[in-house]
Amino acid sequence: MELIKAAKKALIPASHVLFDTWFCSPSSLIAIKEMDYDVIAMAKKTPKMHYLYNGKMQPLTEIYKQNKKRRGKSRYLLSVEVVLKKDDKSIPARIVYVRNKKKRKDYLALITTDMNISEDEIIRIYGKRWDIEVFFKVCKSYLKLSKECNSLSYDAMTAHTAVVFTRYMMLAVENRQTSDLRTLGEIFYCITDEMSDISLIQAFHLLMQVFLDTITDKLSLTSEQLDQLLEAFMAALPKELKGRLLLCA
């Protein structure tokens, strides 16, 4: 919660807070909602955590058993609206049950406090956590985020995390520029291959058309005068250009 408060104070633009089952509880979801952020998280499948559904406090597993599941290739199995309660506070939430790709007969449950987005959007947004997981894996395993600093001070840990993240970004940029085929240089060449250059005759034709339109508008010349002006201009051109641009003229 301290990190979220710090991000809010720093005016970091965000609409949703994503996290896994470790932080997912009705109390944390309600607290974050009171800070004007919505949550999309992986809910815990534990009998100790209950949600108000059909007028009764029930765990995720019991809610799942009571409803008919979607068939076919749907991205999710079930979507239900519940109420999160903690002491005298309560907020609405939506639980989306999705298939567990690792265990086809099992399911995962996503929960959100944002009631205005679709189930597909909930799944899409939560899927962004995978890139975050990879990022943390690299930072913790290879850049010594977990063992390099043993301080118990919150400020020291925050500073050390910022240093490790900066180190990661520097290495990521270096990797992108030296070994990743998607570097900016490669992107530039791909774009130039897809968008062919305009030919010299086409370019000259466009320039001449703009030139003639401007003269006509500003000087109010007749068509005969324009033809004479164009012929004089062509006659003054070098022979190499005159031969190549004759068709354009």
HELIX and SHEET records of a PDB file:
HELIX    1   1 GLU A    2  LYS A    9  1                                   8    
HELIX    2   2 PRO A   26  LYS A   33  1                                   8    
HELIX    3   3 LEU A   60  LYS A   65  1                                   6    
HELIX    4   4 GLU A  119  GLY A  127  1                                   9    
HELIX    5   5 ARG A  129  SER A  141  1                                  13    
HELIX    6   6 TYR A  154  THR A  178  1                                  25    
HELIX    7   7 LEU A  184  GLU A  194  1                                  11    
HELIX    8   8 LEU A  200  LEU A  219  1                                  20    
HELIX    9   9 SER A  223  ALA A  236  1                                  14    
HELIX   10  10 LYS A  239  ARG A  244  1                                   6    
SHEET    1   A 5 HIS A  16  PHE A  19  0                                        
SHEET    2   A 5 ASP A  38  MET A  42  1                                        
SHEET    3   A 5 LYS A 103  THR A 112 -1                                        
SHEET    4   A 5 LYS A  89  ASN A 100 -1                                        
SHEET    5   A 5 LEU A  78  LYS A  86 -1                                        
SHEET    1   B 2 TYR A  51  TYR A  53  0                                        
SHEET    2   B 2 LYS A  56  GLN A  58 -1                                        
END                                                                             
